[in-house]
């Protein structure tokens, strides 16, 4: 029972963290230009994760998708949608269920 409470709490914390990332991205999109002469590179449509995509999708029961990339260093891209935002991670190896399927 105690483990179930921890997983429930951790899932709630993960949802809050994802929500914070979505809000931060919205603020970046609204404010990346200072004026005609000063601007940042605009944020792309996805939120790029460094690591942990398999952990988050497993914890929250989200569907993770795999896409092959034309990149010798990072040939795989994994993504999920949460709160209307697309989160993605690139990888040099297959991850999660896709790695397991490749071993068969």
C-alpha positions as CSV (number, residue, x, y, z in Angstrom):
1,X,0.0,0.0,0.0
2,X,2.8,2.4,0.9
3,X,4.4,1.9,-2.6
4,X,1.1,2.7,-4.3
5,X,0.9,5.9,-2.3
6,X,4.5,6.8,-3.4
7,X,3.7,6.1,-7.1
8,X,0.5,8.1,-6.9
9,X,2.4,11.1,-5.3
10,X,5.3,10.8,-7.9
11,X,2.8,10.7,-10.8
12,X,1.1,13.9,-9.4
13,X,4.5,15.5,-9.1
14,X,5.4,14.5,-12.7
15,X,2.1,16.0,-14.0
16,X,2.8,19.2,-12.1
17,X,6.3,19.3,-13.6
18,X,5.0,18.7,-17.1
19,X,2.5,21.5,-16.6
20,X,5.2,23.8,-15.5
21,X,7.2,23.1,-18.7
22,X,4.2,23.8,-20.8
23,X,3.6,27.2,-19.1
24,X,7.3,28.0,-19.4
25,X,7.3,27.2,-23.1
26,X,4.2,29.4,-23.6
27,X,6.0,32.3,-21.9
28,X,9.1,31.7,-24.1
29,X,6.9,31.8,-27.3
30,X,5.3,35.1,-26.1
31,X,8.5,36.9,-25.2
32,X,11.4,35.7,-27.4
33,X,11.4,39.0,-29.4
34,X,12.5,42.2,-27.6
35,X,12.3,44.4,-30.7
36,X,13.1,44.4,-34.4
37,X,16.8,44.3,-33.6
38,X,16.9,41.9,-30.7
39,X,15.4,38.4,-30.5
40,X,16.1,34.9,-29.4
41,X,15.7,31.9,-31.7
42,X,12.0,31.1,-31.3
43,X,11.1,27.9,-29.4
44,X,10.1,25.1,-31.7
45,X,6.8,23.3,-31.4
46,X,8.1,20.6,-29.1
47,X,9.7,20.6,-25.6
48,X,13.0,18.8,-25.9
49,X,13.8,16.5,-23.0
50,X,17.4,15.5,-22.3
51,X,16.5,12.2,-20.6
52,X,13.7,10.4,-18.8
53,X,11.0,10.0,-21.5
54,X,10.6,6.3,-20.9
55,X,10.3,6.9,-17.2
56,X,7.6,9.6,-17.6
57,X,5.5,7.7,-20.1
58,X,5.6,4.6,-18.0
59,X,4.8,6.5,-14.8
60,X,1.8,8.3,-16.3
61,X,0.7,5.6,-18.7
62,X,1.3,7.8,-21.8
63,X,1.8,6.5,-25.3
64,X,5.4,7.0,-26.4
65,X,6.0,7.1,-30.2
66,X,9.2,6.3,-32.0
67,X,10.4,8.0,-35.2
68,X,13.6,7.3,-37.2
69,X,15.7,10.4,-37.8
70,X,18.2,11.1,-40.6
71,X,21.0,11.7,-38.1
72,X,24.1,9.5,-37.6
73,X,24.6,10.5,-33.9
74,X,20.9,10.4,-32.8
75,X,19.0,8.2,-35.2
76,X,15.9,7.9,-32.9
77,X,13.3,10.3,-31.7
78,X,10.7,9.5,-29.0
79,X,7.8,11.6,-28.2
80,X,4.5,11.9,-26.3
81,X,1.7,14.5,-26.1
82,X,0.7,15.9,-22.7
83,X,-1.6,18.8,-22.1
84,X,-1.6,19.6,-25.8
85,X,2.2,19.9,-25.9
86,X,4.6,17.5,-27.6
87,X,7.6,16.4,-25.5
88,X,10.4,14.7,-27.3
89,X,13.8,13.1,-26.7
90,X,16.5,12.1,-29.3
91,X,18.6,9.0,-28.7
92,X,21.5,7.1,-30.1
93,X,19.8,3.8,-29.2
94,X,16.2,2.5,-29.2
95,X,14.4,3.0,-26.0
96,X,11.6,1.4,-24.0
97,X,9.3,-1.1,-25.7
98,X,11.0,-0.4,-29.0
99,X,14.4,-1.6,-27.6
100,X,12.7,-4.7,-26.3
101,X,11.1,-5.4,-29.6
102,X,14.4,-5.0,-31.4
103,X,16.0,-7.7,-29.2
104,X,13.5,-10.3,-30.4
